[in-house]
């Protein structure tokens, strides 16, 4: 697997879709992105989402 920090493809179309994976850290995110990329045969971009605020 090859991991890079960019450049990212600038396109208005999506070529496949997206996957949301809840992981503990960036290393786990890279590992899962690599597994998904190998399974689908497409490169993947990793983005971090802000956690939802806790409501009571």
Secondary structure as the mmCIF struct_conf table of DSSP 4:
data_model
#
loop_
_struct_conf.conf_type_id
_struct_conf.id
_struct_conf.beg_label_comp_id
_struct_conf.beg_label_asym_id
_struct_conf.beg_label_seq_id
_struct_conf.end_label_comp_id
_struct_conf.end_label_asym_id
_struct_conf.end_label_seq_id
HELX_LH_PP_P HELX_LH_PP_P1 UNK A 7 UNK A 9
BEND BEND1 UNK A 12 UNK A 13
BEND BEND2 UNK A 15 UNK A 16
BEND BEND3 UNK A 24 UNK A 25
HELX_RH_AL_P HELX_RH_AL_P1 UNK A 26 UNK A 40
TURN_TY1_P TURN_TY1_P1 UNK A 41 UNK A 41
BEND BEND4 UNK A 42 UNK A 42
HELX_LH_PP_P HELX_LH_PP_P2 UNK A 50 UNK A 54
#
